[in-house]
């Protein structure tokens, strides 16, 4: 058997989808898998993006990025609200996310996300904060 690093291979995505789905089915668990991406636009210009995925009973926010000139204008809050609205009442119980200390811990607290724990790093800016919100 050979182990190798790959950058693009359509077989990988297909393998993951099939095996992930089949394993959930074998375990009698509803997969409910869906990727998402919401974009905030200002006259055709991207102001912010939020991405992630939903599976089993959880939604996970992977990335929230707001353009520098749009920060503190409510774009991030609106993008998070779009995710919350999209998945409420659809069988998902919670939204989970992580953020580093230098990124947005206070922002997520303000939006009602509860801190589960912090994985501390020697550099507090690189400590990883794990958040959860029930929906």
N, CA, C and O atoms as a GROMACS GRO file, in nm:
protein
  540
    1UNK      N    1   0.085  -0.117   0.000
    1UNK     CA    2   0.000   0.000   0.000
    1UNK      C    3   0.090   0.125   0.000
    1UNK      O    4   0.192   0.129   0.068
    2UNK      N    5   0.050   0.224  -0.078
    2UNK     CA    6   0.125   0.349  -0.088
    2UNK      C    7   0.042   0.462  -0.027
    2UNK      O    8  -0.078   0.474  -0.053
    3UNK      N    9   0.106   0.545   0.053
    3UNK     CA   10   0.041   0.664   0.108
    3UNK      C   11   0.101   0.783   0.035
    3UNK      O   12   0.223   0.799   0.030
    4UNK      N   13   0.013   0.869  -0.022
    4UNK     CA   14   0.064   0.986  -0.094
    4UNK      C   15  -0.027   1.105  -0.069
    4UNK      O   16  -0.146   1.091  -0.043
    5UNK      N   17   0.032   1.221  -0.079
    5UNK     CA   18  -0.043   1.345  -0.068
    5UNK      C   19  -0.094   1.383  -0.206
    5UNK      O   20  -0.020   1.376  -0.305
    6UNK      N   21  -0.222   1.423  -0.213
    6UNK     CA   22  -0.280   1.462  -0.341
    6UNK      C   23  -0.337   1.603  -0.329
    6UNK      O   24  -0.377   1.645  -0.221
    7UNK      N   25  -0.341   1.674  -0.440
    7UNK     CA   26  -0.401   1.807  -0.440
    7UNK      C   27  -0.538   1.804  -0.506
    7UNK      O   28  -0.630   1.869  -0.457
    8UNK      N   29  -0.552   1.733  -0.613
    8UNK     CA   30  -0.682   1.721  -0.680
    8UNK      C   31  -0.698   1.579  -0.730
    8UNK      O   32  -0.613   1.526  -0.801
    9UNK      N   33  -0.809   1.520  -0.694
    9UNK     CA   34  -0.842   1.386  -0.740
    9UNK      C   35  -0.990   1.367  -0.715
    9UNK      O   36  -1.032   1.352  -0.600
   10UNK      N   37  -1.070   1.367  -0.820
   10UNK     CA   38  -1.216   1.354  -0.807
   10UNK      C   39  -1.256   1.227  -0.733
   10UNK      O   40  -1.363   1.221  -0.672
   11UNK      N   41  -1.172   1.127  -0.738
   11UNK     CA   42  -1.204   1.001  -0.670
   11UNK      C   43  -1.211   1.020  -0.519
   11UNK      O   44  -1.285   0.949  -0.450
   12UNK      N   45  -1.133   1.114  -0.466
   12UNK     CA   46  -1.129   1.135  -0.321
   12UNK      C   47  -1.264   1.184  -0.272
   12UNK      O   48  -1.319   1.129  -0.176
   13UNK      N   49  -1.320   1.287  -0.335
   13UNK     CA   50  -1.450   1.338  -0.295
   13UNK      C   51  -1.558   1.232  -0.305
   13UNK      O   52  -1.642   1.220  -0.216
   14UNK      N   53  -1.556   1.156  -0.412
   14UNK     CA   54  -1.654   1.049  -0.429
   14UNK      C   55  -1.639   0.943  -0.320
   14UNK      O   56  -1.738   0.898  -0.264
   15UNK      N   57  -1.515   0.903  -0.291
   15UNK     CA   58  -1.489   0.804  -0.186
   15UNK      C   59  -1.542   0.853  -0.052
   15UNK      O   60  -1.609   0.779   0.019
   16UNK      N   61  -1.511   0.978  -0.017
   16UNK     CA   62  -1.555   1.034   0.111
   16UNK      C   63  -1.707   1.034   0.119
   16UNK      O   64  -1.764   0.992   0.219
   17UNK      N   65  -1.774   1.082   0.014
   17UNK     CA   66  -1.920   1.089   0.014
   17UNK      C   67  -1.983   0.952   0.032
   17UNK      O   68  -2.076   0.935   0.112
   18UNK      N   69  -1.935   0.855  -0.042
   18UNK     CA   70  -1.993   0.720  -0.035
   18UNK      C   71  -1.967   0.657   0.101
   18UNK      O   72  -2.060   0.607   0.164
   19UNK      N   73  -1.843   0.658   0.146
   19UNK     CA   74  -1.809   0.592   0.272
   19UNK      C   75  -1.872   0.661   0.392
   19UNK      O   76  -1.920   0.594   0.484
   20UNK      N   77  -1.873   0.794   0.393
   20UNK     CA   78  -1.934   0.871   0.502
   20UNK      C   79  -2.083   0.838   0.510
   20UNK      O   80  -2.135   0.812   0.619
   21UNK      N   81  -2.150   0.838   0.396
   21UNK     CA   82  -2.294   0.810   0.391
   21UNK      C   83  -2.323   0.666   0.431
   21UNK      O   84  -2.413   0.640   0.511
   22UNK      N   85  -2.248   0.574   0.376
   22UNK     CA   86  -2.271   0.432   0.406
   22UNK      C   87  -2.249   0.402   0.554
   22UNK      O   88  -2.325   0.326   0.613
   23UNK      N   89  -2.146   0.460   0.612
   23UNK     CA   90  -2.118   0.435   0.754
   23UNK      C   91  -2.232   0.487   0.842
   23UNK      O   92  -2.273   0.420   0.936
   24UNK      N   93  -2.283   0.606   0.811
   24UNK     CA   94  -2.396   0.661   0.887
   24UNK      C   95  -2.516   0.567   0.874
   24UNK      O   96  -2.584   0.538   0.973
   25UNK      N   97  -2.542   0.520   0.753
   25UNK     CA   98  -2.654   0.428   0.730
   25UNK      C   99  -2.633   0.300   0.810
   25UNK      O  100  -2.726   0.251   0.875
   26UNK      N  101  -2.513   0.244   0.806
   26UNK     CA  102  -2.482   0.122   0.881
   26UNK      C  103  -2.504   0.141   1.031
   26UNK      O  104  -2.540   0.046   1.101
   27UNK      N  105  -2.482   0.261   1.079
   27UNK     CA  106  -2.497   0.292   1.223
   27UNK      C  107  -2.637   0.342   1.257
   27UNK      O  108  -2.664   0.380   1.371
   28UNK      N  109  -2.726   0.342   1.158
   28UNK     CA  110  -2.864   0.387   1.174
   28UNK      C  111  -2.872   0.532   1.224
   28UNK      O  112  -2.946   0.564   1.316
   29UNK      N  113  -2.793   0.618   1.159
   29UNK     CA  114  -2.789   0.760   1.191
   29UNK      C  115  -2.820   0.838   1.063
   29UNK      O  116  -2.764   0.810   0.957
   30UNK      N  117  -2.909   0.936   1.075
   30UNK     CA  118  -2.942   1.019   0.958
   30UNK      C  119  -2.824   1.114   0.931
   30UNK      O  120  -2.782   1.188   1.020
   31UNK      N  121  -2.772   1.110   0.812
   31UNK     CA  122  -2.655   1.189   0.777
   31UNK      C  123  -2.688   1.337   0.763
   31UNK      O  124  -2.618   1.421   0.821
   32UNK      N  125  -2.790   1.371   0.688
   32UNK     CA  126  -2.831   1.511   0.668
   32UNK      C  127  -2.717   1.600   0.620
   32UNK      O  128  -2.713   1.717   0.658
   33UNK      N  129  -2.626   1.550   0.540
   33UNK     CA  130  -2.507   1.627   0.502
   33UNK      C  131  -2.540   1.734   0.398
   33UNK      O  132  -2.610   1.710   0.300
   34UNK      N  133  -2.484   1.852   0.423
   34UNK     CA  134  -2.503   1.964   0.331
   34UNK      C  135  -2.392   2.065   0.356
   34UNK      O  136  -2.367   2.104   0.470
   35UNK      N  137  -2.327   2.108   0.251
   35UNK     CA  138  -2.231   2.218   0.263
   35UNK      C  139  -2.305   2.348   0.238
   35UNK      O  140  -2.407   2.350   0.170
   36UNK      N  141  -2.254   2.458   0.295
   36UNK     CA  142  -2.318   2.586   0.269
   36UNK      C  143  -2.214   2.696   0.251
   36UNK      O  144  -2.102   2.688   0.300
   37UNK      N  145  -2.258   2.798   0.180
   37UNK     CA  146  -2.180   2.919   0.161
   37UNK      C  147  -2.279   3.033   0.140
   37UNK      O  148  -2.359   3.031   0.047
   38UNK      N  149  -2.272   3.133   0.227
   38UNK     CA  150  -2.352   3.254   0.213
   38UNK      C  151  -2.257   3.370   0.186
   38UNK      O  152  -2.150   3.378   0.246
   39UNK      N  153  -2.298   3.457   0.097
   39UNK     CA  154  -2.213   3.570   0.058
   39UNK      C  155  -2.290   3.699   0.082
   39UNK      O  156  -2.408   3.710   0.045
   40UNK      N  157  -2.224   3.797   0.142
   40UNK     CA  158  -2.280   3.932   0.156
   40UNK      C  159  -2.218   4.016   0.045
   40UNK      O  160  -2.095   4.023   0.033
   41UNK      N  161  -2.302   4.079  -0.036
   41UNK     CA  162  -2.252   4.160  -0.147
   41UNK      C  163  -2.295   4.305  -0.131
   41UNK      O  164  -2.403   4.335  -0.078
   42UNK      N  165  -2.210   4.394  -0.176
   42UNK     CA  166  -2.237   4.537  -0.176
   42UNK      C  167  -2.213   4.587  -0.318
   42UNK      O  168  -2.098   4.605  -0.359
   43UNK      N  169  -2.321   4.610  -0.393
   43UNK     CA  170  -2.310   4.651  -0.534
   43UNK      C  171  -2.219   4.558  -0.614
   43UNK      O  172  -2.135   4.604  -0.691
   44UNK      N  173  -2.237   4.427  -0.595
   44UNK     CA  174  -2.160   4.329  -0.669
   44UNK      C  175  -2.024   4.296  -0.611
   44UNK      O  176  -1.956   4.205  -0.659
   45UNK      N  177  -1.983   4.369  -0.510
   45UNK     CA  178  -1.855   4.344  -0.445
   45UNK      C  179  -1.877   4.254  -0.323
   45UNK      O  180  -1.970   4.277  -0.246
   46UNK      N  181  -1.794   4.154  -0.306
   46UNK     CA  182  -1.807   4.066  -0.190
   46UNK      C  183  -1.762   4.141  -0.065
   46UNK      O  184  -1.649   4.189  -0.057
   47UNK      N  185  -1.854   4.149   0.032
   47UNK     CA  186  -1.825   4.214   0.160
   47UNK      C  187  -1.789   4.112   0.267
   47UNK      O  188  -1.716   4.142   0.361
   48UNK      N  189  -1.842   3.990   0.251
   48UNK     CA  190  -1.815   3.885   0.349
   48UNK      C  191  -1.866   3.751   0.301
   48UNK      O  192  -1.951   3.742   0.212
   49UNK      N  193  -1.813   3.645   0.362
   49UNK     CA  194  -1.849   3.508   0.326
   49UNK      C  195  -1.852   3.424   0.453
   49UNK      O  196  -1.768   3.441   0.542
   50UNK      N  197  -1.949   3.334   0.461
   50UNK     CA  198  -1.952   3.234   0.568
   50UNK      C  199  -1.971   3.098   0.503
   50UNK      O  200  -2.058   3.080   0.418
   51UNK      N  201  -1.890   3.001   0.544
   51UNK     CA  202  -1.896   2.866   0.487
   51UNK      C  203  -1.903   2.764   0.599
   51UNK      O  204  -1.873   2.793   0.715
   52UNK      N  205  -1.943   2.646   0.564
   52UNK     CA  206  -1.945   2.536   0.660
   52UNK      C  207  -2.022   2.419   0.606
   52UNK      O  208  -2.040   2.404   0.485
   53UNK      N  209  -2.067   2.336   0.697
   53UNK     CA  210  -2.139   2.216   0.659
   53UNK      C  211  -2.231   2.175   0.773
   53UNK      O  212  -2.210   2.211   0.888
   54UNK      N  213  -2.332   2.101   0.737
   54UNK     CA  214  -2.426   2.046   0.834
   54UNK      C  215  -2.427   1.896   0.815
   54UNK      O  216  -2.428   1.846   0.702
   55UNK      N  217  -2.427   1.824   0.926
   55UNK     CA  218  -2.439   1.679   0.919
   55UNK      C  219  -2.483   1.626   1.054
   55UNK      O  220  -2.462   1.688   1.158
   56UNK      N  221  -2.545   1.507   1.048
   56UNK     CA  222  -2.608   1.447   1.166
   56UNK      C  223  -2.704   1.550   1.227
   56UNK      O  224  -2.802   1.587   1.163
   57UNK      N  225  -2.679   1.595   1.349
   57UNK     CA  226  -2.770   1.692   1.412
   57UNK      C  227  -2.700   1.825   1.440
   57UNK      O  228  -2.745   1.902   1.525
   58UNK      N  229  -2.590   1.851   1.369
   58UNK     CA  230  -2.508   1.967   1.399
   58UNK      C  231  -2.474   2.046   1.272
   58UNK      O  232  -2.453   1.990   1.165
   59UNK      N  233  -2.469   2.177   1.289
   59UNK     CA  234  -2.421   2.267   1.184
   59UNK      C  235  -2.285   2.316   1.231
   59UNK      O  236  -2.269   2.351   1.348
   60UNK      N  237  -2.189   2.319   1.142
   60UNK     CA  238  -2.055   2.367   1.179
   60UNK      C  239  -2.017   2.484   1.089
   60UNK      O  240  -2.013   2.472   0.967
   61UNK      N  241  -1.987   2.597   1.152
   61UNK     CA  242  -1.935   2.711   1.078
   61UNK      C  243  -1.786   2.692   1.064
   61UNK      O  244  -1.714   2.680   1.163
   62UNK      N  245  -1.739   2.687   0.940
   62UNK     CA  246  -1.596   2.668   0.914
   62UNK      C  247  -1.522   2.798   0.905
   62UNK      O  248  -1.422   2.819   0.974
   63UNK      N  249  -1.569   2.888   0.820
   63UNK     CA  250  -1.503   3.016   0.800
   63UNK      C  251  -1.606   3.128   0.795
   63UNK      O  252  -1.712   3.116   0.734
   64UNK      N  253  -1.572   3.237   0.861
   64UNK     CA  254  -1.646   3.363   0.850
   64UNK      C  255  -1.541   3.469   0.823
   64UNK      O  256  -1.455   3.496   0.907
   65UNK      N  257  -1.548   3.529   0.707
   65UNK     CA  258  -1.450   3.630   0.669
   65UNK      C  259  -1.525   3.752   0.618
   65UNK      O  260  -1.607   3.744   0.527
   66UNK      N  261  -1.495   3.866   0.679
   66UNK     CA  262  -1.556   3.993   0.640
   66UNK      C  263  -1.444   4.084   0.591
   66UNK      O  264  -1.340   4.097   0.656
   67UNK      N  265  -1.467   4.147   0.477
   67UNK     CA  266  -1.369   4.240   0.422
   67UNK      C  267  -1.338   4.352   0.518
   67UNK      O  268  -1.426   4.398   0.591
   68UNK      N  269  -1.215   4.397   0.518
   68UNK     CA  270  -1.168   4.497   0.614
   68UNK      C  271  -1.258   4.621   0.619
   68UNK      O  272  -1.289   4.671   0.727
   69UNK      N  273  -1.299   4.670   0.503
   69UNK     CA  274  -1.380   4.792   0.500
   69UNK      C  275  -1.523   4.772   0.547
   69UNK      O  276  -1.597   4.870   0.564
   70UNK      N  277  -1.565   4.645   0.569
   70UNK     CA  278  -1.703   4.616   0.612
   70UNK      C  279  -1.711   4.569   0.757
   70UNK      O  280  -1.820   4.542   0.807
   71UNK      N  281  -1.598   4.559   0.824
   71UNK     CA  282  -1.599   4.513   0.963
   71UNK      C  283  -1.665   4.617   1.052
   71UNK      O  284  -1.651   4.737   1.032
   72UNK      N  285  -1.738   4.568   1.151
   72UNK     CA  286  -1.812   4.651   1.248
   72UNK      C  287  -1.933   4.720   1.184
   72UNK      O  288  -1.985   4.817   1.239
   73UNK      N  289  -1.977   4.670   1.068
   73UNK     CA  290  -2.097   4.723   1.002
   73UNK      C  291  -2.215   4.626   1.009
   73UNK      O  292  -2.319   4.651   0.947
   74UNK      N  293  -2.200   4.515   1.083
   74UNK     CA  294  -2.308   4.418   1.095
   74UNK      C  295  -2.307   4.308   0.991
   74UNK      O  296  -2.396   4.224   0.989
   75UNK      N  297  -2.207   4.309   0.904
   75UNK     CA  298  -2.201   4.206   0.798
   75UNK      C  299  -2.182   4.068   0.858
   75UNK      O  300  -2.251   3.974   0.820
   76UNK      N  301  -2.089   4.055   0.952
   76UNK     CA  302  -2.064   3.925   1.015
   76UNK      C  303  -2.186   3.874   1.088
   76UNK      O  304  -2.222   3.756   1.075
   77UNK      N  305  -2.251   3.960   1.165
   77UNK     CA  306  -2.373   3.921   1.237
   77UNK      C  307  -2.482   3.876   1.140
   77UNK      O  308  -2.553   3.779   1.167
   78UNK      N  309  -2.495   3.946   1.029
   78UNK     CA  310  -2.597   3.909   0.929
   78UNK      C  311  -2.565   3.774   0.865
   78UNK      O  312  -2.656   3.696   0.838
   79UNK      N  313  -2.439   3.748   0.840
   79UNK     CA  314  -2.401   3.618   0.781
   79UNK      C  315  -2.427   3.504   0.879
   79UNK      O  316  -2.479   3.399   0.839
   80UNK      N  317  -2.393   3.522   1.006
   80UNK     CA  318  -2.420   3.419   1.106
   80UNK      C  319  -2.571   3.398   1.118
   80UNK      O  320  -2.617   3.284   1.128
   81UNK      N  321  -2.648   3.506   1.118
   81UNK     CA  322  -2.794   3.495   1.126
   81UNK      C  323  -2.851   3.419   1.007
   81UNK      O  324  -2.948   3.344   1.021
   82UNK      N  325  -2.792   3.437   0.890
   82UNK     CA  326  -2.838   3.364   0.770
   82UNK      C  327  -2.822   3.214   0.790
   82UNK      O  328  -2.909   3.136   0.751
   83UNK      N  329  -2.711   3.173   0.849
   83UNK     CA  330  -2.689   3.029   0.876
   83UNK      C  331  -2.790   2.980   0.979
   83UNK      O  332  -2.853   2.876   0.960
   84UNK      N  333  -2.806   3.054   1.087
   84UNK     CA  334  -2.901   3.015   1.191
   84UNK      C  335  -3.042   3.002   1.134
   84UNK      O  336  -3.111   2.904   1.162
   85UNK      N  337  -3.084   3.098   1.054
   85UNK     CA  338  -3.218   3.094   0.994
   85UNK      C  339  -3.234   2.978   0.898
   85UNK      O  340  -3.340   2.916   0.891
   86UNK      N  341  -3.128   2.948   0.823
   86UNK     CA  342  -3.135   2.841   0.723
   86UNK      C  343  -3.152   2.702   0.786
   86UNK      O  344  -3.209   2.613   0.724
   87UNK      N  345  -3.104   2.684   0.908
   87UNK     CA  346  -3.103   2.550   0.967
   87UNK      C  347  -3.197   2.532   1.086
   87UNK      O  348  -3.212   2.420   1.134
   88UNK      N  349  -3.260   2.637   1.133
   88UNK     CA  350  -3.359   2.623   1.242
   88UNK      C  351  -3.475   2.539   1.194
   88UNK      O  352  -3.524   2.556   1.082
   89UNK      N  353  -3.518   2.448   1.280
   89UNK     CA  354  -3.636   2.368   1.249
   89UNK      C  355  -3.616   2.263   1.141
   89UNK      O  356  -3.714   2.212   1.086
   90UNK      N  357  -3.493   2.229   1.111
   90UNK     CA  358  -3.466   2.130   1.006
   90UNK      C  359  -3.396   2.006   1.060
   90UNK      O  360  -3.331   1.934   0.984
   91UNK      N  361  -3.409   1.981   1.190
   91UNK     CA  362  -3.352   1.861   1.249
   91UNK      C  363  -3.212   1.879   1.305
   91UNK      O  364  -3.154   1.784   1.358
   92UNK      N  365  -3.159   1.997   1.295
   92UNK     CA  366  -3.027   2.024   1.351
   92UNK      C  367  -3.048   2.087   1.488
   92UNK      O  368  -3.134   2.174   1.505
   93UNK      N  369  -2.969   2.044   1.586
   93UNK     CA  370  -2.988   2.090   1.724
   93UNK      C  371  -2.894   2.201   1.766
   93UNK      O  372  -2.924   2.276   1.859
   94UNK      N  373  -2.781   2.214   1.697
   94UNK     CA  374  -2.680   2.308   1.744
   94UNK      C  375  -2.592   2.356   1.629
   94UNK      O  376  -2.582   2.293   1.524
   95UNK      N  377  -2.530   2.470   1.654
   95UNK     CA  378  -2.429   2.523   1.563
   95UNK      C  379  -2.299   2.528   1.643
   95UNK      O  380  -2.295   2.582   1.753
   96UNK      N  381  -2.194   2.472   1.587
   96UNK     CA  382  -2.064   2.469   1.652
   96UNK      C  383  -1.962   2.544   1.565
   96UNK      O  384  -1.977   2.551   1.443
   97UNK      N  385  -1.860   2.598   1.631
   97UNK     CA  386  -1.755   2.668   1.558
   97UNK      C  387  -1.633   2.681   1.646
   97UNK      O  388  -1.640   2.664   1.768
   98UNK      N  389  -1.521   2.712   1.584
   98UNK     CA  390  -1.399   2.743   1.656
   98UNK      C  391  -1.345   2.875   1.605
   98UNK      O  392  -1.366   2.912   1.489
   99UNK      N  393  -1.275   2.945   1.693
   99UNK     CA  394  -1.211   3.070   1.655
   99UNK      C  395  -1.086   3.086   1.741
   99UNK      O  396  -1.084   3.042   1.856
  100UNK      N  397  -0.986   3.147   1.687
  100UNK     CA  398  -0.863   3.170   1.764
  100UNK      C  399  -0.879   3.296   1.848
  100UNK      O  400  -0.965   3.379   1.822
  101UNK      N  401  -0.794   3.308   1.950
  101UNK     CA  402  -0.800   3.420   2.042
  101UNK      C  403  -0.790   3.556   1.975
  101UNK      O  404  -0.851   3.652   2.023
  102UNK      N  405  -0.715   3.565   1.866
  102UNK     CA  406  -0.699   3.695   1.799
  102UNK      C  407  -0.813   3.724   1.702
  102UNK      O  408  -0.822   3.833   1.647
  103UNK      N  409  -0.899   3.626   1.681
  103UNK     CA  410  -1.005   3.644   1.582
  103UNK      C  411  -1.132   3.703   1.644
  103UNK      O  412  -1.146   3.825   1.650
  104UNK      N  413  -1.224   3.618   1.691
  104UNK     CA  414  -1.356   3.673   1.723
  104UNK      C  415  -1.427   3.611   1.844
  104UNK      O  416  -1.549   3.595   1.838
  105UNK      N  417  -1.357   3.576   1.951
  105UNK     CA  418  -1.431   3.518   2.065
  105UNK      C  419  -1.541   3.609   2.120
  105UNK      O  420  -1.652   3.561   2.146
  106UNK      N  421  -1.514   3.736   2.136
  106UNK     CA  422  -1.616   3.827   2.191
  106UNK      C  423  -1.733   3.845   2.096
  106UNK      O  424  -1.847   3.861   2.139
  107UNK      N  425  -1.707   3.842   1.968
  107UNK     CA  426  -1.811   3.854   1.866
  107UNK      C  427  -1.913   3.740   1.881
  107UNK      O  428  -2.034   3.763   1.881
  108UNK      N  429  -1.863   3.616   1.894
  108UNK     CA  430  -1.954   3.502   1.904
  108UNK      C  431  -2.029   3.503   2.037
  108UNK      O  432  -2.146   3.466   2.041
  109UNK      N  433  -1.965   3.544   2.144
  109UNK     CA  434  -2.035   3.557   2.273
  109UNK      C  435  -2.151   3.655   2.259
  109UNK      O  436  -2.261   3.629   2.307
  110UNK      N  437  -2.126   3.767   2.192
  110UNK     CA  438  -2.229   3.869   2.172
  110UNK      C  439  -2.349   3.812   2.096
  110UNK      O  440  -2.462   3.857   2.116
  111UNK      N  441  -2.325   3.714   2.009
  111UNK     CA  442  -2.432   3.654   1.929
  111UNK      C  443  -2.501   3.537   2.001
  111UNK      O  444  -2.586   3.470   1.943
  112UNK      N  445  -2.463   3.514   2.127
  112UNK     CA  446  -2.530   3.410   2.205
  112UNK      C  447  -2.464   3.274   2.200
  112UNK      O  448  -2.524   3.176   2.245
  113UNK      N  449  -2.345   3.265   2.148
  113UNK     CA  450  -2.273   3.138   2.146
  113UNK      C  451  -2.205   3.118   2.281
  113UNK      O  452  -2.149   3.211   2.338
  114UNK      N  453  -2.212   2.995   2.331
  114UNK     CA  454  -2.155   2.962   2.461
  114UNK      C  455  -2.017   2.900   2.443
  114UNK      O  456  -1.998   2.812   2.359
  115UNK      N  457  -1.923   2.946   2.522
  115UNK     CA  458  -1.788   2.890   2.518
  115UNK      C  459  -1.789   2.753   2.583
  115UNK      O  460  -1.826   2.739   2.700
  116UNK      N  461  -1.750   2.650   2.507
  116UNK     CA  462  -1.740   2.515   2.562
  116UNK      C  463  -1.606   2.496   2.631
  116UNK      O  464  -1.600   2.446   2.744
  117UNK      N  465  -1.499   2.535   2.564
  117UNK     CA  466  -1.367   2.528   2.625
  117UNK      C  467  -1.266   2.602   2.539
  117UNK      O  468  -1.293   2.636   2.424
  118UNK      N  469  -1.150   2.625   2.598
  118UNK     CA  470  -1.040   2.689   2.527
  118UNK      C  471  -0.922   2.594   2.532
  118UNK      O  472  -0.882   2.548   2.639
  119UNK      N  473  -0.867   2.565   2.417
  119UNK     CA  474  -0.742   2.488   2.412
  119UNK      C  475  -0.630   2.590   2.411
  119UNK      O  476  -0.602   2.654   2.309
  120UNK      N  477  -0.565   2.605   2.526
  120UNK     CA  478  -0.466   2.711   2.543
  120UNK      C  479  -0.338   2.683   2.467
  120UNK      O  480  -0.294   2.569   2.451
  121UNK      N  481  -0.280   2.791   2.419
  121UNK     CA  482  -0.154   2.787   2.348
  121UNK      C  483  -0.055   2.877   2.424
  121UNK      O  484  -0.097   2.962   2.502
  122UNK      N  485   0.073   2.859   2.402
  122UNK     CA  486   0.173   2.947   2.463
  122UNK      C  487   0.147   3.092   2.426
  122UNK      O  488   0.170   3.182   2.507
  123UNK      N  489   0.101   3.114   2.306
  123UNK     CA  490   0.063   3.248   2.260
  123UNK      C  491  -0.089   3.258   2.271
  123UNK      O  492  -0.160   3.194   2.193
  124UNK      N  493  -0.141   3.338   2.364
  124UNK     CA  494  -0.287   3.347   2.382
  124UNK      C  495  -0.363   3.381   2.254
  124UNK      O  496  -0.479   3.342   2.239
  125UNK      N  497  -0.300   3.452   2.162
  125UNK     CA  498  -0.367   3.484   2.035
  125UNK      C  499  -0.396   3.358   1.956
  125UNK      O  500  -0.487   3.357   1.872
  126UNK      N  501  -0.320   3.252   1.982
  126UNK     CA  502  -0.339   3.127   1.908
  126UNK      C  503  -0.411   3.020   1.990
  126UNK      O  504  -0.420   2.905   1.947
  127UNK      N  505  -0.463   3.058   2.106
  127UNK     CA  506  -0.550   2.967   2.181
  127UNK      C  507  -0.679   2.950   2.102
  127UNK      O  508  -0.733   3.046   2.048
  128UNK      N  509  -0.728   2.827   2.096
  128UNK     CA  510  -0.845   2.797   2.015
  128UNK      C  511  -0.969   2.790   2.104
  128UNK      O  512  -0.972   2.716   2.203
  129UNK      N  513  -1.071   2.868   2.069
  129UNK     CA  514  -1.195   2.878   2.145
  129UNK      C  515  -1.304   2.798   2.073
  129UNK      O  516  -1.327   2.817   1.953
  130UNK      N  517  -1.370   2.710   2.146
  130UNK     CA  518  -1.475   2.625   2.091
  130UNK      C  519  -1.610   2.675   2.141
  130UNK      O  520  -1.633   2.684   2.261
  131UNK      N  521  -1.699   2.708   2.048
  131UNK     CA  522  -1.829   2.766   2.081
  131UNK      C  523  -1.943   2.679   2.031
  131UNK      O  524  -1.928   2.603   1.936
  132UNK      N  525  -2.060   2.693   2.096
  132UNK     CA  526  -2.179   2.618   2.061
  132UNK      C  527  -2.302   2.702   2.088
  132UNK      O  528  -2.309   2.777   2.185
  133UNK      N  529  -2.400   2.689   2.000
  133UNK     CA  530  -2.530   2.754   2.020
  133UNK      C  531  -2.638   2.654   1.984
  133UNK      O  532  -2.636   2.594   1.876
  134UNK      N  533  -2.733   2.636   2.074
  134UNK     CA  534  -2.848   2.548   2.046
  134UNK      C  535  -2.947   2.622   1.958
  134UNK      O  536  -2.974   2.740   1.980
  135UNK      N  537  -3.001   2.552   1.860
  135UNK     CA  538  -3.101   2.615   1.772
  135UNK      C  539  -3.230   2.537   1.773
  135UNK      O  540  -3.326   2.575   1.705
   0.00000   0.00000   0.00000
